[in-house]
Every structure is written in C-alpha cells, then in structure tokens.
Amino acid sequence: MGRRRAFIGSFTTAGGPGVLVAAVDDDSGALTVLGAADDVPDPSYLALAADGNTLYAVSETTEGAVAAYRVNGDKPELTGPPVPVGSGPTHLGLFAGHILTADYGSGSITAVPVHADGTLAAAASDVLRHTGSGLHPARQRGPHAHQVQPDPSGRWAVGVDLGTDSVRVCALRDGTLEPHRETALRPGCGPRHLAFHPEGPYAYVLNELAPTLTVCRWDAAEGLLTPLCETPVLPDSPDGDAYPSGIVVSPDGRFVWTATRGQDVVSVLAVDGGGAALRLVDTVPCGGHWPRALAASDGFLYAANERSGDVTWFALDPDTGVPREAGSVAVPAASCVIFG
C-alpha cells in the first residue's frame, strides 16, 4: 500500500466498530481511520502476520473464537469462518506455525494451526488447561489465562495467568502444547501481561490486582523465568480503582511504559542495571478513560481508551521517555492498537 498502517480492535457489544484499519502519519503520529469490519463480535486483541497481509483477532465472547482477515486494502476481509477456542479469549500470538490464544474464561491456552497462505485450520490442534487459584475471592477462584506470546528465542510460548498468580512456559510439538515450567509470583498480585527486554535476559510482568511490575530474569536456554523484585507503577497508594493493563518496552530497552485503568494514567519507568531494575520516573494522563492497551511506534506511544472511546497518541521525549499528548481519534470501545 506504500504507507504504514495501524489496526485497532474494539468491543462491538459496547458500540465498537469491530476491527479498524488506519493510516499512520509518520511525522505527527496521527491515525486516520480507513475502514472497518464488524463481522466478528468483540475482536478485542489483534496480531499481525510477519508478511503484514493477514491479521488475526480473538473474539472475546463466552463461546470464544479466533478469526483471520486479509488486510491488503482499506477494509479487513475475513478469510473464513472463525475457529472455536476457549471461553473469553483476551490475547493471541503467532508461534511455531500456530495461533495461540489465551482463554481467560476457561483458563486455557488453545493452539490453532495456520496454513502457508495465512488462513486458519478448521479446528484447534490442542488445548492446554490450567489449574489452580489465588487469594482474591472474586478474581482468582480459578485459572484465568490473560496473555500468551513467544519468547524472543522462538523456542517457548509464555502464558500469563491472572487467576493462579503464575507464568507458564510451554513448547509446541506437532500441534501439541507441552508444559515445561510454571513460575509462581507473589500471591494475590494477579499478573496480566508480560514484556521482554529487547537486549537483555529480562522480562517484566505487569500485575493487575496490585499496581506493580515484577522484574524477572529470563533464561531462554532453560525456559526458566525467575522473579527478582517488584516495582510500583504509581507514585502513591491509589485513591480508588487502579487496574494496570498495558505494557510496552522501548525498542532501545531504556524505558518501560504501563497503563493503569481507573487512575487513567500512563507510567514511565527507566530501565537500570542493563534491564535488572526499574525506576518510576513519572505518570501522565492517558488522554481518555480506562486505557486497556498501549503500543509504541516510531517515537510515538498510543493508548486505546476503552470507556472514553478513543485512541490517543503521544510524542515521546527521547531523553526522559515522558509522553506528551499529541492527538486522538474516536474509536468507540477501543481495546487495542497494533502496527504493520
């Protein structure tokens, strides 16, 4: 297409337009919506194939599904019927020729084979069901897989489970998910998303039930995650709701940004010790209400603000990492934004 694109997910049951394609202005970071597809309910999280031609979306419904779209034009086009996965999928990632979904409602990871042309197989090849619970009487009665992604080496799939306060590492062989290790985090922290440092053997787990980040050492050779310390993402004890949601590590590994719903802020953390420690630098308003996800692209940071119905972009200070609000575009019930 000769231009950069962004892809935005939203909750159709809350008035969202579905999956959107937007043009990206390289100079200002501004997004301009080009087209949308609403044929899959609640496409809350998206992932793009390496060739940029196929977009995958979870359908965060009780039944749960994953769908594939062609995105060569301004409007996404389904390549086939959505494929059933576990209940309430909240995240997905490409791994070893499969789409993996994190199924929050059923507490599972589902693997769906991807054909050479980017389309999905008609059915999942395997489902890995988590077990366990946590301290929170309402949120941790059972497992709630919230995110799954490949590690930087491409050898392991890493799944974050809010309900069991743990991170699970598994392999995928012949379409079968094979559990490898489970790392326990502080009881009651409610881990939501994990992001890897781009240059060092470290990973950062953002906790939803406590406004903190857990710094971990990552050993790719052994598939081993080891918690090191926990760092707050807010300067004081929160007054009212505080539910961290999105996390982004800068491409140069110098900064980590997180979003916290309820407080409606983006936090800036400096990376110290080559990745082994984080230090809270500042918090700034997210530009809307209930920031569900963050993304970074070419010197700009983007917040998908679910309840105010917009995606806000920020110019990033290259020295301090502090975001400065630069604009927004209306997207009802926005849930995520990614770039291709």
C-alpha positions, 0 to 999 in steps of 0.5 A: 500500500506504500504507507504504514498502517495501524489496526485497532480492535474494539468491543462491538457489544459496547458500540465498537466498530469491530476491527479498524484499519488506519493510516499512520502519519509518520511525522505527527503520529496521527491515525486516520481511520480507513475502514472497518469490519464488524463481522466478528463480535468483540475482536478485542486483541489483534496480531499481525502476520510477519508478511503484514497481509493477514491479521488475526483477532480473538473474539472475546465472547463466552463461546470464544473464537479466533478469526483471520482477515486479509488486510491488503486494502482499506477494509479487513476481509475475513478469510473464513469462518472463525475457529472455536477456542476457549471461553473469553479469549483476551490475547493471541500470538503467532508461534511455531506455525500456530495461533495461540490464544489465551482463554481467560474464561476457561483458563486455557491456552488453545493452539490453532494451526495456520496454513502457508497462505495465512488462513486458519485450520478448521479446528484447534490442534490442542488445548492446554488447561490450567489449574489452580487459584489465588487469594482474591475471592472474586478474581482468582477462584480459578485459572484465568489465562490473560496473555500468551506470546513467544519468547524472543528465542522462538523456542517457548510460548509464555502464558500469563495467568491472572487467576493462579498468580503464575507464568507458564512456559510451554513448547509446541510439538506437532500441534501439541502444547507441552508444559515445561515450567510454571513460575509462581509470583507473589500471591494475590498480585494477579499478573496480566501481561508480560514484556521482554527486554529487547537486549537483555535476559529480562522480562517484566510482568505487569500485575493487575490486582496490585499496581506493580511490575515484577522484574524477572530474569529470563533464561531462554536456554532453560525456559526458566523465568525467575522473579527478582523484585517488584516495582510500583507503577504509581507514585502513591497508594491509589485513591480508588480503582487502579487496574494496570493493563498495558505494557510496552518496552522501548525498542532501545530497552531504556524505558518501560511504559504501563497503563493503569485503568481507573487512575487513567494514567500512563507510567514511565519507568527507566530501565537500570542495571542493563534491564535488572531494575526499574525506576518510576520516573513519572505518570501522565494522563492517558488522554481518555478513560480506562486505557486497556492497551498501549503500543509504541511506534516510531517515537510515538506511544498510543493508548486505546481508551476503552470507556472514553472511546478513543485512541490517543497518541503521544510524542515521546521525549527521547531523553526522559521517555515522558509522553506528551499528548499529541492527538486522538481519534474516536474509536468507540470501545477501543481495546487495542492498537497494533502496527504493520 
